[in-house]
Amino acid sequence: MKLNIANPAGGLQKVFEIDDDKKLLPFYDKRMSSEVWGDSLGDEFKGYIFRISGGNDKQGFPMKQGILCNHRVRLLFKKGMS
């Protein structure tokens, strides 16, 4: 899984690829805007708190704020809505 970690105050962004599923367990079944402690990712992230602000499933479908179910749904949008 790739984690895109950004610091908006400093304007920095870095991508980490983590293959160990045990480290990623705290990120599973979380909703957007929920916070996760970085201690599970290793000592370099100890003391950090990460906020989930987006993501994709295995097929590449993006997460959307306000959709409160764990499966895919069809949304009806008008032109100009995203």
GISULMO-V737014 format. One record per pair of residues at least 4 apart in sequence whose ideal C-beta (glycine too) atoms are under 7 Angstrom apart, sorted by the first residue. I is the first residue (numbers start at 0). J is the second residue. If there is no record, write none. Layout:
i->I j->J
i->I j->J
This chain:
i->0 j->17
i->0 j->23
i->1 j->14
i->1 j->16
i->2 j->15
i->2 j->17
i->3 j->12
i->3 j->14
i->4 j->13
i->4 j->15
i->4 j->49
i->5 j->12
i->6 j->11
i->17 j->22
i->17 j->23
i->17 j->40
i->20 j->24
i->22 j->39
i->22 j->40
i->23 j->27
i->25 j->35
i->25 j->39
i->26 j->35
i->29 j->33
i->29 j->35
i->29 j->51
i->31 j->51
i->31 j->52
i->31 j->53
i->31 j->62
i->31 j->64
i->32 j->50
i->32 j->51
i->33 j->51
i->34 j->48
i->34 j->49
i->34 j->50
i->35 j->49
i->35 j->51
i->36 j->48
i->37 j->44
i->37 j->45
i->37 j->47
i->37 j->48
i->37 j->49
i->38 j->44
i->38 j->45
i->40 j->44
i->53 j->61
i->53 j->62
i->54 j->62
i->55 j->59
i->55 j->60
i->55 j->61
i->56 j->60
i->60 j->71
i->66 j->72
i->68 j->72
i->76 j->80
